[in-house]
Amino acid sequence: MNPSPVGVILAQIGTPDAPSAKAVRPYLKRFLSDRRIIDYPPLLWQPLLRGIILRTRPRRSAKLYQEIWMEDGSPLLVHSKAQQTALQSLLGSGYQVELGLAYSEPGMPLAFRRLEASGVTRIIVLPLFPQYSSTTTASVYEAACFAALGRHSRSGKVSKRIVPALRFIEAYHDAPGYIAAMKALLLRQLHSLNDEPNYYVLSFHGIPLRYAETGDPYPQQCLVTGRLLAEAMNWESGQWQVTFQSRFGREEWVGPSTADTLKELSGRGIRRPLIFSPGLVTDCLETLHELAVEGRELFASGGGTAENLQVAPCLNNNEEWIEFLAQMVNRTAQGWLQPAETAER
């Protein structure tokens, strides 16, 4: 009898299933109701969320999604499926790779059901977040644990008798393979340009400053990633900087702000900047619209020429990136694979 494969779940946050306010609203409700994302007391936050935010923001967000929506669906989901297919092909039959999204479909419970239907009893959860944050990595860890247990809370109904063994891949913000994959991507991007950029902006998704001050290591890990990538690319100290995007609400967020930086670049004599998002490994609304569309508008508002701002794509299913993911999975699966499978690798 062939041994059951080792399960692998590529974990992402999620995306609406259509570029409409009707589809965006339930996604935002789930996302913004997670207390790891917004940690205000529910008695204060939920009336604001349901009374104002969910009445106005879905319509605005839907318009943005409409501008970037792909023929096959949401960019994040399309690219995530491509990552899944490429990783499955590289890992081979000793593994079964599934997508598990925290706030939309295919969700974590579906990923676990598919794996368990194939007889999988050992599962590796691979967050597609190189830098750890309580708002991303911890959220998918939590979603995976509840899905594995077959319940929604500790006091909730038990729906499963057999719980699979789980292994979580930790933050890999400083892993040489991750840095090398980004270097290869950027070198290809630079080779395709007529004029070499004279400045590089490394934009990471932001978090409230309060989260960092109370223990979230995310901003520091972003800075480490930025430094290692700059060293790999041989950028001089005045040639690049780390910024943070996607601010929400009124409280102070980690900085400097990507939006503010883009408006200031021209005034600093920077005419041909390139912006890249190391922490977002899958193209989505935050890269395809916030950086590529709104980012060019911000650069132009500060006196720059919009077309001169180059935006590098995410890692998506680039070969070097998928090879790095496969290496992490194989290391994490040590002791779970049969001797013959190990010898083949």
Secondary structure as UniProt FT lines:
FT   STRAND          6..12
FT   HELIX           21..33
FT   TURN            35..37
FT   HELIX           42..48
FT   HELIX           49..53
FT   HELIX           54..68
FT   TURN            71..72
FT   HELIX           75..91
FT   TURN            93..94
FT   STRAND          95..101
FT   HELIX           108..117
FT   TURN            118..119
FT   STRAND          122..127
FT   TURN            134..136
FT   HELIX           137..149
FT   TURN            154..155
FT   STRAND          165..168
FT   TURN            173..174
FT   HELIX           176..191
FT   STRAND          199..205
FT   HELIX           209..213
FT   TURN            214..215
FT   HELIX           218..233
FT   HELIX           237..239
FT   STRAND          240..245
FT   HELIX           258..264
FT   HELIX           266..268
FT   STRAND          273..276
FT   TURN            278..279
FT   HELIX           285..288
FT   TURN            289..293
FT   HELIX           294..301
FT   TURN            302..303
FT   HELIX           306..308
FT   STRAND          310..311
FT   TURN            316..317
FT   HELIX           319..332
FT   TURN            333..336
FT   HELIX           339..344
//
